[in-house]
């Protein structure tokens, strides 16, 4: 079972910083997915910034959401590394 998303922070260039309920953190680069299917809706940075935690994963106002296993598996870097909220993130949303 994968950990649930606790917080999501929007960084620059379509990157999300994710806090998981087990204390781990990760960086999710969404750029590779923005040319496919419903993810095209997120190519507008203003739409992308309207991300939020919903249940145990993340979703956007446009109706796009991600499988929690996908979020955890695709997060880059050591998931227990602290991310720089102050300088890298311009938005934070939590449930």
Phi, psi and omega in degrees: 000138181269151178291155178277153174284131180257317180217153174226136180235133180271125175258191179279157171060042174062040176250139175245142172251127189243133169255131179257158184289351177266007178094350179282159177223153179207169180243125182242111178273114183269353183306318182296345186257352190285353178259010186236134171047225184294342181292342176301331178300338185265001181293336173283120185299328178295322176292319181299321183292345181270047178269151179208163174279132176224122184056247183246018182216200179240152177213163179244160178303332183287356180097355178283136174220167182237144174295134182300328177293321177298313181303310182295316183292325185271351178296133184264157177077173178295125184288354177258007178278142178283136176265158182271095182292317186299313186265330187265336186252136178250005181200143173222140180220140175217166181275000000 
